[in-house]
Amino acid sequence: MPTHRPAPLPPPSKHQLALMIWVAVFPTLTVLNLLLGDVLRDLPAVVRTFVLATVAVPIVIYGLMPRLHRLRARLLTRAV
């Protein structure tokens, strides 16, 4: 007996992806600024930004975005 597989979800629209990225990036940068702000305070702005981006990007890409993609899939499959 063949099993029924749900149709694969389309990739997020530009607007959905922008929202997902914002939802991941804003809190990540806020927490990092709260945790590292005093340590990074005396560094030049470009160096501070480099350090924050170097820490934030892997957190967002490998930690938060996969979870947000799964959440999006659950929300879309429930709506059907």
N, C-alpha and C positions, 0 to 999 in steps of 0.2 A: 504494500500500500504506500503510495507516494506521500511524503510529508509536505505540508503546505508551509512555504517560507514566505514571510512578509516581504513585500517589495522593499528594496533598499531605499533609505531616505535620500532625498537630494541633498547636496551640500547646502550649508546655510547661505541665505542671500547676503548681499553686502551689508544690509542694515542689521540683520541678525548677527553676523560676524562682528560688526563694529560694536554692537551692544555687548556681545560676549567678551570681546577684548577689553572693553571699558570696565565691565564687571570684574574682570580678573586683574587688570592693571591698577586701577585706582586704589582698591584696598591694599594691594601688595605694596605699592609705593608709599601709602600712608603708614603702614606698619613698619616698613623699612626706615622711613624717615623718623618715626618715633623711637625705634630701636637704635639707629645709627646716627641720628642727627647730631648728638653731642660729639661723637667720635670724628665725624666728617666736617664739623663746623668750620674749622680753620683751613680746610682745603679750598683751592680755587673751584669755582662753580663747575667748570668743565670736568675736573677730576671727580668732584662729588657726583655729578651726573653719570660719569663713566662707571664709578663704583656701584651706584644704585642700579644702573641698567644691567651691569654684569651680574649682579645678584638677582634682580627681578626677572629678567628674561627667562632663565631656566625654570624658575618657580612657576611662572605663568605658562610657559610652553609645555613643560613636562608634568607639572602638578595640577594646575587649575584648568587649562583648556580641555584636556581629555575628560575631566569631570563635567565641564559645562557642555561638551558635545554629547555625553551620555544623558545628561539632564534634558537637553533639547530633544534628543531622540525619544525619551520617555514621555515628554510633554506632547510631542507630535503624534506618537502612536496612541496615546490616550484620547486625543482629540478626534481620532478617526472613527 
